[in-house]
Amino acid sequence: MQSANLPKPYHLYQFAEVASTNDEARRLAQEGVPMPAWILADRQTAGRGRFKRTWVSSQGNFMAS
């Protein structure tokens, strides 16, 4: 995980790979990391969208929550 500086009060957490940016956002919030936050991943392996549809996003696409 890499954290970058954004204008207050926002935080950015960047990952090479996550299962789901939504799951990662939930995990970070439960750990008490500063919010609000953007979760950015180079690759997502178990993403999901509307109607619980799933997808795999390869590196090079934009995946964030």
C-alpha positions in Angstrom: 0.0 0.0 0.0 1.2 3.5 -0.8 -0.3 6.6 0.5 0.0 9.9 -1.3 -0.9 13.5 -0.2 -4.1 15.1 -1.5 -5.8 18.3 -0.4 -7.2 18.0 3.1 -9.3 16.1 4.1 -8.7 13.6 1.3 -6.3 10.6 1.3 -5.2 8.3 -1.5 -4.2 4.7 -1.0 -2.7 3.0 -4.0 -2.2 -0.7 -4.4 -0.5 -2.8 -7.1 -3.3 -5.4 -6.8 -6.5 -5.9 -4.7 -9.4 -8.2 -4.9 -11.9 -5.3 -4.8 -11.4 -1.6 -4.2 -14.7 -1.5 -2.3 -13.5 -4.3 0.0 -10.2 -2.6 0.5 -12.0 0.7 1.4 -14.1 -1.1 3.9 -11.0 -2.8 5.4 -9.1 0.4 5.7 -12.1 2.2 7.3 -12.4 -0.6 9.9 -8.7 -0.2 10.7 -9.3 3.4 11.4 -7.3 5.0 8.5 -8.0 8.6 7.8 -11.1 9.2 5.7 -12.4 10.4 3.2 -10.1 8.3 1.0 -9.6 7.2 -2.6 -8.6 3.6 -3.1 -6.7 3.1 -6.4 -5.5 -0.2 -7.8 -3.3 -1.1 -10.7 -5.1 -4.4 -11.0 -8.4 -5.7 -9.5 -9.2 -9.4 -9.4 -12.6 -9.6 -7.9 -14.3 -6.3 -8.6 -18.1 -6.0 -8.7 -20.5 -3.4 -9.9 -24.2 -2.8 -10.2 -26.5 -5.7 -9.6 -23.5 -7.6 -8.0 -21.9 -8.2 -11.4 -18.3 -9.3 -11.2 -15.3 -8.6 -13.4 -11.6 -8.8 -13.5 -9.7 -5.7 -14.4 -6.3 -6.1 -15.9 -3.4 -3.7 -15.3 -3.7 -0.4 -17.2 -7.4 0.3 -16.5 -8.7 2.7 -13.9 -10.2 1.0 -10.8 -11.0 3.1 -7.8 -13.5 3.5 -4.9 
